[in-house]
């Protein structure tokens, strides 16, 4: 990868970051679909991230959820605090953080709402109509995420249904989260999130038109701008584990420098909380021993916070030595 240039304090997005056409991935044309699956596999292997276009989720649906999210975060503090929680397994959790980061040496300001939406849908009962808007977005993006996982399963040389059947993905633990970075004049410090990876198999992200998401590629931070009505997709921890290291998790962060409000809509797709995730038996042999230790998915989600508080990466604890 060639070095990237900088503009306006941001790392420039590398022009070679893959773009996956969802309509080809779901095409009835065998040649088109075969090529799309190959491209998807290469993106997961070589980059750990890609942009997804022609996914079928209408722009009006995405705009509706962006507007509804603004309405939630602009409610009075007393209305939002009802949903506040630090429990990683609480199905509804609102937070308002001003946390120091070692990387930026500034305070990172962010409001966030995290909802468990599968296998049971949870959502705040206010503002009025918010739950209906979230439900519509969740259902449409569930279809996209599960279809991507079918393609990923095939790209690994497995059947399209293999990952779903092996890991109970249809009834798996799925999150919908909204990150809200307020207009800069509201705070005196840089805003964002420290570098991390996600616990899921996949993370699907939709943004308003404000840059901020950066991904780590070959030691460089690269701005991951989206495309018009497109999703940004990142490999999660458990895709690396399941693939026995063939597809690497994507380390990313959010760094806000512009004086405007940024919103990101985040969807994660995981197995059931009771599922023990390990390298697939189909991807392990005497020449490719398991590189990660098995762990129950629900325990992994809970332990992430505990390890992060201690400044440790739980993922590293699962590497087979």
Residue pairs with C-beta under 8 A, 6 or more apart in sequence:
1 14
1 16
1 217
1 218
1 220
2 14
3 220
4 11
4 12
4 13
4 14
4 220
4 222
5 12
6 12
8 257
8 258
9 257
10 211
10 214
10 223
10 255
10 257
11 214
11 220
11 221
11 222
11 223
12 222
12 223
13 222
13 223
13 224
13 225
14 217
14 222
17 47
17 49
17 50
17 51
17 222
17 224
18 39
18 42
18 43
18 46
18 47
18 50
18 51
19 50
19 51
19 52
19 53
19 227
19 230
20 36
20 39
20 40
20 43
20 50
20 51
20 52
20 53
20 233
21 36
21 53
21 54
22 52
22 53
22 54
22 55
22 56
22 144
22 147
22 148
23 54
23 55
23 56
24 32
24 33
24 35
24 36
24 54
25 33
25 36
25 37
25 40
25 147
25 148
25 151
26 33
26 147
27 33
27 36
36 151
37 151
37 154
37 155
38 155
40 50
40 148
40 151
40 152
40 155
41 152
41 155
41 156
43 49
43 50
44 50
44 152
44 155
44 235
44 239
44 243
44 247
45 246
45 247
45 248
47 217
47 250
48 215
48 234
48 235
48 247
48 248
48 249
48 250
49 215
49 224
49 232
49 233
49 234
49 235
49 250
49 252
50 232
50 233
51 226
51 227
51 230
51 231
51 232
51 233
52 144
52 148
52 204
52 230
52 231
52 232
52 233
53 227
53 229
53 230
55 144
55 230
55 231
56 140
56 143
56 144
57 137
57 140
57 141
57 144
57 229
59 229
61 136
61 137
61 140
62 137
62 206
62 229
62 265
64 133
64 136
64 137
65 133
65 134
65 136
65 137
65 265
66 208
66 263
66 265
68 127
68 129
68 130
68 133
68 134
69 113
69 178
69 180
69 263
69 265
70 180
70 261
70 263
71 127
71 130
72 80
72 113
72 124
72 126
72 127
72 130
72 178
73 80
73 111
73 113
73 178
73 180
75 126
75 127
79 126
80 94
80 96
80 111
81 94
82 124
83 92
83 93
83 94
83 113
83 124
84 93
84 94
84 95
84 96
85 92
85 93
85 94
85 95
86 93
86 95
86 305
87 93
88 301
88 302
88 304
88 305
89 116
89 298
89 301
89 302
91 115
91 116
91 120
91 122
92 113
92 114
92 115
92 116
92 122
92 123
92 124
93 113
93 114
93 115
94 111
94 112
94 113
94 114
94 124
95 111
95 112
95 114
96 110
96 111
96 112
97 108
97 109
97 110
97 111
97 112
98 107
98 108
98 109
98 187
98 189
99 107
99 108
100 106
100 107
100 108
101 107
101 108
101 192
101 194
102 194
103 194
103 195
103 253
104 190
104 192
104 194
104 255
106 189
106 190
107 187
107 189
107 190
108 189
108 190
108 191
108 192
108 193
108 194
109 181
109 182
109 186
109 187
109 189
109 191
110 179
110 180
110 181
110 191
110 192
110 193
110 254
111 179
111 180
111 182
112 177
112 178
112 179
112 180
113 124
113 177
113 178
113 180
114 175
114 176
114 177
115 122
115 123
115 134
115 175
115 176
115 177
116 122
116 173
116 174
116 175
117 123
117 134
117 138
117 174
117 175
117 176
118 138
118 142
118 171
118 172
118 173
118 174
119 171
119 172
119 173
119 272
121 135
121 138
123 130
123 131
123 134
123 135
124 130
124 131
125 131
134 176
137 176
137 265
138 174
138 176
138 267
141 204
141 267
142 174
142 267
144 204
144 231
145 174
145 202
145 204
145 267
145 269
146 164
146 169
146 170
146 269
148 202
148 204
148 233
149 163
149 164
149 169
149 201
149 202
149 269
150 160
150 161
150 163
150 164
151 160
152 163
152 201
152 202
152 239
152 247
153 159
153 160
153 161
153 162
153 163
153 164
154 160
156 243
156 246
156 247
156 280
156 283
157 282
158 280
158 282
162 282
163 169
163 201
163 242
164 170
166 280
167 201
167 242
167 271
167 272
167 275
167 277
168 271
168 272
168 275
169 201
169 269
169 270
169 271
171 272
172 269
172 270
172 271
172 272
172 275
173 270
173 271
173 272
173 273
173 297
173 298
173 301
174 267
174 268
174 269
174 270
175 200
175 266
175 267
175 268
175 270
176 265
176 266
176 267
177 265
177 266
177 268
178 263
178 264
178 265
178 266
179 193
179 254
179 262
179 263
179 264
179 266
180 261
180 262
180 263
181 191
181 192
181 210
181 212
181 254
181 256
181 261
181 262
181 263
182 191
182 261
183 259
183 260
183 261
184 191
184 256
184 258
184 259
184 260
185 259
190 255
190 256
190 257
191 254
191 256
191 262
192 212
192 253
192 254
192 255
192 256
193 253
193 254
194 253
195 216
195 251
195 252
195 253
196 251
196 252
196 253
196 308
197 234
197 236
197 237
197 249
197 250
197 251
197 252
197 315
198 234
198 236
198 237
198 249
198 268
199 236
199 237
199 238
199 268
199 270
199 297
199 300
199 301
199 304
200 236
200 237
200 238
200 239
200 268
200 269
200 270
201 235
201 236
201 238
201 239
201 242
201 269
201 270
201 271
202 233
202 234
202 235
202 236
202 239
202 268
202 269
203 233
203 234
203 236
203 266
203 267
203 268
204 231
204 232
204 233
204 266
204 267
204 268
204 269
205 213
205 226
205 231
205 232
205 233
205 234
205 264
205 265
205 266
205 267
206 226
206 231
206 232
206 264
206 265
207 213
207 226
207 232
207 262
207 263
207 264
207 265
208 261
208 262
208 263
208 264
210 256
210 258
210 260
210 261
210 262
210 263
211 223
211 225
211 258
211 262
212 254
212 255
212 256
212 258
212 262
212 264
213 223
213 224
213 232
213 252
213 253
213 254
213 264
214 221
214 222
214 223
214 224
214 252
214 253
214 254
214 255
215 221
215 222
215 224
215 234
215 250
215 251
215 252
216 222
216 250
216 251
216 252
216 253
221 253
224 232
224 252
226 232
234 250
234 252
235 247
235 248
235 249
235 250
236 249
236 250
236 268
236 270
237 249
237 300
237 315
238 270
238 271
238 277
238 297
238 300
239 247
239 249
240 247
240 248
240 249
240 292
240 315
241 277
241 278
241 279
241 292
241 318
242 277
242 278
242 279
242 280
242 283
243 279
243 280
243 283
244 279
244 280
244 283
244 284
244 288
244 290
244 291
244 292
245 279
245 291
245 292
246 283
249 315
254 262
254 264
256 262
270 297
270 301
271 277
271 297
272 297
273 296
273 297
273 298
273 301
274 296
274 297
274 298
275 296
275 297
276 294
276 295
276 296
276 297
277 294
277 295
277 296
277 297
277 300
278 290
278 292
278 293
278 294
278 295
279 290
279 291
279 292
284 290
289 320
290 320
291 319
291 320
292 318
292 319
292 320
293 317
293 318
293 319
293 320
295 318
300 314
303 314
304 314
307 313
307 314
307 317
308 314
